[in-house]
Amino acid sequence: MQISKWGNSLAVRLPADLVRELGLKEGDRIELHPDDRGLAVRRAARPEEILAGLRRFRGRLPEGPLSRDEANAR
């Protein structure tokens, strides 16, 4: 991959194989993490994926107000 100037920033052009493998589309955000081979690239969750995960928890919380003291059972 090559780093290029883009306005006042730097940009990396991703190879098409990596884009397909990660299922990337325009506007997606990626996260770069150091690993034992250099850098690992992963796609950040899209808003609709985050919402879908939150919807799975719907109805699993106890009814009524939540108490910090009860939760920590002092």
OpenMM code with the backbone's topology and positions (N, CA, C; nanometers):
from openmm import Vec3, app, unit

residues = "MET GLN ILE SER LYS TRP GLY ASN SER LEU ALA VAL ARG LEU PRO ALA ASP LEU VAL ARG GLU LEU GLY LEU LYS GLU GLY ASP ARG ILE GLU LEU HIS PRO ASP ASP ARG GLY LEU ALA VAL ARG ARG ALA ALA ARG PRO GLU GLU ILE LEU ALA GLY LEU ARG ARG PHE ARG GLY ARG LEU PRO GLU GLY PRO LEU SER ARG ASP GLU ALA ASN ALA ARG".split()
positions = [
    Vec3(0.0846, -0.1174, 0.0000),
    Vec3(0.0000, 0.0000, 0.0000),
    Vec3(0.0892, 0.1238, 0.0000),
    Vec3(0.0373, 0.2265, -0.0602),
    Vec3(0.1137, 0.3496, -0.0713),
    Vec3(0.0404, 0.4615, 0.0008),
    Vec3(0.1165, 0.5445, 0.0705),
    Vec3(0.0598, 0.6619, 0.1372),
    Vec3(0.0694, 0.7789, 0.0421),
    Vec3(-0.0410, 0.8522, 0.0270),
    Vec3(-0.0472, 0.9677, -0.0628),
    Vec3(-0.0972, 1.0889, 0.0125),
    Vec3(-0.0666, 1.2061, -0.0382),
    Vec3(-0.1165, 1.3320, 0.0180),
    Vec3(-0.2588, 1.3519, -0.0302),
    Vec3(-0.3478, 1.3898, 0.0621),
    Vec3(-0.4872, 1.4170, 0.0263),
    Vec3(-0.5262, 1.5442, 0.1000),
    Vec3(-0.5189, 1.6587, 0.0330),
    Vec3(-0.5400, 1.7867, 0.0989),
    Vec3(-0.4283, 1.8080, 0.2002),
    Vec3(-0.4665, 1.8354, 0.3240),
    Vec3(-0.3675, 1.8513, 0.4308),
    Vec3(-0.3425, 1.7215, 0.5063),
    Vec3(-0.4007, 1.6127, 0.4612),
    Vec3(-0.3905, 1.4836, 0.5298),
    Vec3(-0.3133, 1.3838, 0.4445),
    Vec3(-0.2937, 1.2668, 0.5027),
    Vec3(-0.2354, 1.1553, 0.4293),
    Vec3(-0.3424, 1.0485, 0.4116),
    Vec3(-0.3353, 0.9744, 0.3038),
    Vec3(-0.4344, 0.8708, 0.2748),
    Vec3(-0.3640, 0.7434, 0.2316),
    Vec3(-0.4302, 0.6311, 0.2571),
    Vec3(-0.3804, 0.5012, 0.2145),
    Vec3(-0.4823, 0.4419, 0.1178),
    Vec3(-0.4366, 0.3958, 0.0044),
    Vec3(-0.5246, 0.3304, -0.0919),
    Vec3(-0.5220, 0.1809, -0.0623),
    Vec3(-0.6398, 0.1240, -0.0368),
    Vec3(-0.6494, -0.0179, -0.0016),
    Vec3(-0.6628, -0.1034, -0.1272),
    Vec3(-0.5960, -0.2162, -0.1305),
    Vec3(-0.6091, -0.3061, -0.2455),
    Vec3(-0.7516, -0.3621, -0.2546),
    Vec3(-0.7977, -0.3854, -0.3750),
    Vec3(-0.9342, -0.4336, -0.3989),
    Vec3(-0.9617, -0.5648, -0.3254),
    Vec3(-0.8634, -0.6536, -0.3180),
    Vec3(-0.8831, -0.7814, -0.2474),
    Vec3(-0.9159, -0.7589, -0.1005),
    Vec3(-0.8470, -0.6645, -0.0359),
    Vec3(-0.8716, -0.6344, 0.1043),
    Vec3(-1.0091, -0.5707, 0.1226),
    Vec3(-1.0467, -0.4837, 0.0307),
    Vec3(-1.1787, -0.4191, 0.0360),
    Vec3(-1.2885, -0.5247, 0.0283),
    Vec3(-1.2748, -0.6202, -0.0616),
    Vec3(-1.3739, -0.7280, -0.0747),
    Vec3(-1.3752, -0.8162, 0.0496),
    Vec3(-1.2573, -0.8507, 0.1006),
    Vec3(-1.2473, -0.9384, 0.2167),
    Vec3(-1.3127, -0.8766, 0.3399),
    Vec3(-1.2963, -0.7465, 0.3588),
    Vec3(-1.3538, -0.6774, 0.4746),
    Vec3(-1.4974, -0.6312, 0.4500),
    Vec3(-1.5444, -0.6421, 0.3258),
    Vec3(-1.6799, -0.5977, 0.2935),
    Vec3(-1.6949, -0.4471, 0.3054),
    Vec3(-1.5913, -0.3743, 0.2655),
    Vec3(-1.5923, -0.2278, 0.2790),
    Vec3(-1.6719, -0.1617, 0.1679),
    Vec3(-1.7323, -0.0480, 0.2048),
    Vec3(-1.7967, 0.0358, 0.1036),
    Vec3(-1.7652, 0.1806, 0.1372),
    Vec3(-1.7881, 0.2686, 0.0428),
    Vec3(-1.7554, 0.4097, 0.0625),
    Vec3(-1.8254, 0.4635, 0.1870),
    Vec3(-1.7505, 0.5353, 0.2691),
    Vec3(-1.8060, 0.5925, 0.3913),
    Vec3(-1.7814, 0.5077, 0.5152),
    Vec3(-1.7437, 0.3808, 0.4973),
    Vec3(-1.7126, 0.2955, 0.6125),
    Vec3(-1.5894, 0.3491, 0.6842),
    Vec3(-1.5819, 0.3189, 0.8119),
    Vec3(-1.4652, 0.3536, 0.8911),
    Vec3(-1.3874, 0.2250, 0.9187),
    Vec3(-1.2558, 0.2389, 0.9200),
    Vec3(-1.1714, 0.1243, 0.9516),
    Vec3(-1.0861, 0.1585, 1.0727),
    Vec3(-1.0388, 0.0542, 1.1387),
    Vec3(-0.9491, 0.0706, 1.2520),
    Vec3(-0.8196, -0.0022, 1.2199),
    Vec3(-0.7090, 0.0608, 1.2492),
    Vec3(-0.5775, 0.0005, 1.2284),
    Vec3(-0.5175, -0.0296, 1.3648),
    Vec3(-0.4663, -0.1511, 1.3803),
    Vec3(-0.4065, -0.1941, 1.5058),
    Vec3(-0.2728, -0.2601, 1.4763),
    Vec3(-0.1699, -0.2302, 1.5569),
    Vec3(-0.0433, -0.3025, 1.5379),
    Vec3(-0.0614, -0.4495, 1.5755),
    Vec3(-0.0005, -0.5373, 1.5008),
    Vec3(0.0001, -0.6792, 1.5366),
    Vec3(0.1391, -0.7358, 1.5064),
    Vec3(0.1553, -0.8637, 1.5246),
    Vec3(0.2883, -0.9239, 1.5094),
    Vec3(0.3413, -0.9193, 1.3658),
    Vec3(0.2547, -0.8958, 1.2680),
    Vec3(0.2994, -0.8892, 1.1280),
    Vec3(0.3038, -0.7467, 1.0750),
    Vec3(0.2733, -0.6481, 1.1563),
    Vec3(0.2714, -0.5092, 1.1114),
    Vec3(0.1446, -0.4414, 1.1580),
    Vec3(0.0517, -0.4178, 1.0651),
    Vec3(-0.0761, -0.3552, 1.0979),
    Vec3(-0.1910, -0.4465, 1.0623),
    Vec3(-0.2899, -0.4520, 1.1499),
    Vec3(-0.4127, -0.5261, 1.1219),
    Vec3(-0.5208, -0.4232, 1.0899),
    Vec3(-0.6002, -0.4512, 0.9895),
    Vec3(-0.7076, -0.3618, 0.9476),
    Vec3(-0.8400, -0.4314, 0.9744),
    Vec3(-0.9342, -0.3595, 1.0366),
    Vec3(-1.0677, -0.4153, 1.0514),
    Vec3(-1.1697, -0.3045, 1.0317),
    Vec3(-1.2852, -0.3434, 0.9835),
    Vec3(-1.3932, -0.2481, 0.9603),
    Vec3(-1.4622, -0.2203, 1.0924),
    Vec3(-1.4841, -0.0937, 1.1218),
    Vec3(-1.5600, -0.0556, 1.2408),
    Vec3(-1.7066, -0.0870, 1.2157),
    Vec3(-1.7792, -0.1164, 1.3199),
    Vec3(-1.9221, -0.1495, 1.3057),
    Vec3(-1.9982, -0.0310, 1.2472),
    Vec3(-2.0897, -0.0624, 1.1576),
    Vec3(-2.1762, 0.0408, 1.0996),
    Vec3(-2.2888, 0.0716, 1.1973),
    Vec3(-2.3448, 0.1935, 1.1904),
    Vec3(-2.4528, 0.2298, 1.2838),
    Vec3(-2.5676, 0.1292, 1.2873),
    Vec3(-2.6078, 0.0770, 1.1719),
    Vec3(-2.7199, -0.0181, 1.1702),
    Vec3(-2.6823, -0.1496, 1.2391),
    Vec3(-2.5540, -0.1865, 1.2344),
    Vec3(-2.5094, -0.3067, 1.3044),
    Vec3(-2.5092, -0.2855, 1.4562),
    Vec3(-2.4704, -0.1669, 1.4984),
    Vec3(-2.4728, -0.1348, 1.6411),
    Vec3(-2.6160, -0.1368, 1.6930),
    Vec3(-2.7081, -0.0748, 1.6170),
    Vec3(-2.8495, -0.0736, 1.6574),
    Vec3(-2.9072, -0.2142, 1.6639),
    Vec3(-2.8718, -0.2987, 1.5679),
    Vec3(-2.9218, -0.4367, 1.5691),
    Vec3(-2.8742, -0.5091, 1.6948),
    Vec3(-2.7497, -0.4855, 1.7346),
    Vec3(-2.6985, -0.5464, 1.8562),
    Vec3(-2.7710, -0.4965, 1.9797),
    Vec3(-2.8022, -0.3673, 1.9840),
    Vec3(-2.8752, -0.3113, 2.0977),
    Vec3(-3.0177, -0.3647, 2.1041),
    Vec3(-3.0793, -0.3869, 1.9893),
    Vec3(-3.2171, -0.4378, 1.9873),
    Vec3(-3.2264, -0.5785, 2.0458),
    Vec3(-3.1172, -0.6543, 2.0395),
    Vec3(-3.1172, -0.7883, 2.0979),
    Vec3(-3.1326, -0.7842, 2.2493),
    Vec3(-3.0955, -0.6729, 2.3113),
    Vec3(-3.1058, -0.6605, 2.4568),
    Vec3(-3.2409, -0.6058, 2.5019),
    Vec3(-3.3237, -0.5637, 2.4087),
    Vec3(-3.4534, -0.5049, 2.4441),
    Vec3(-3.5325, -0.6016, 2.5305),
    Vec3(-3.5828, -0.5523, 2.6429),
    Vec3(-3.6653, -0.6330, 2.7302),
    Vec3(-3.5882, -0.7191, 2.8276),
    Vec3(-3.4564, -0.7117, 2.8287),
    Vec3(-3.3775, -0.7956, 2.9186),
    Vec3(-3.3410, -0.7251, 3.0495),
    Vec3(-3.3675, -0.5967, 3.0590),
    Vec3(-3.3379, -0.5243, 3.1810),
    Vec3(-3.4559, -0.5356, 3.2766),
    Vec3(-3.4320, -0.5314, 3.4082),
    Vec3(-3.5415, -0.5397, 3.5040),
    Vec3(-3.6330, -0.4189, 3.4925),
    Vec3(-3.7598, -0.4400, 3.5270),
    Vec3(-3.8564, -0.3303, 3.5244),
    Vec3(-3.8240, -0.2301, 3.6346),
    Vec3(-3.8581, -0.1053, 3.6133),
    Vec3(-3.8391, -0.0031, 3.7154),
    Vec3(-3.7008, 0.0577, 3.7104),
    Vec3(-3.6767, 0.1524, 3.8003),
    Vec3(-3.5463, 0.2208, 3.7995),
    Vec3(-3.4342, 0.1268, 3.8437),
    Vec3(-3.3181, 0.1515, 3.7908),
    Vec3(-3.2005, 0.0735, 3.8267),
    Vec3(-3.1307, 0.1403, 3.9450),
    Vec3(-3.0858, 0.0604, 4.0395),
    Vec3(-3.0181, 0.1136, 4.1575),
    Vec3(-2.8715, 0.0696, 4.1550),
    Vec3(-2.7832, 0.1659, 4.1619),
    Vec3(-2.6397, 0.1355, 4.1637),
    Vec3(-2.6031, 0.0555, 4.2893),
    Vec3(-2.6618, 0.0933, 4.4034),
    Vec3(-2.6327, 0.0228, 4.5287),
    Vec3(-2.6772, -0.1217, 4.5233),
    Vec3(-2.7981, -0.1463, 4.4699),
    Vec3(-2.8465, -0.2851, 4.4576),
    Vec3(-2.7584, -0.3646, 4.3612),
    Vec3(-2.7179, -0.3016, 4.2549),
    Vec3(-2.6346, -0.3714, 4.1551),
    Vec3(-2.4994, -0.4105, 4.2157),
    Vec3(-2.4461, -0.3275, 4.3023),
    Vec3(-2.3158, -0.3556, 4.3636),
    Vec3(-2.3286, -0.4278, 4.4974),
    Vec3(-2.4501, -0.4472, 4.5473),
    Vec3(-2.4818, -0.5216, 4.6690),
    Vec3(-2.3791, -0.4994, 4.7804),
    Vec3(-2.3845, -0.3825, 4.8341),
    Vec3(-2.2867, -0.3483, 4.9395),
    Vec3(-2.3240, -0.4084, 5.0682),
] * unit.nanometer
topology = app.Topology()
chain = topology.addChain("A")
for resn in residues:
    res = topology.addResidue(resn, chain)
    for name in ("N", "CA", "C"):
        topology.addAtom(name, app.Element.getBySymbol(name[0]), res)
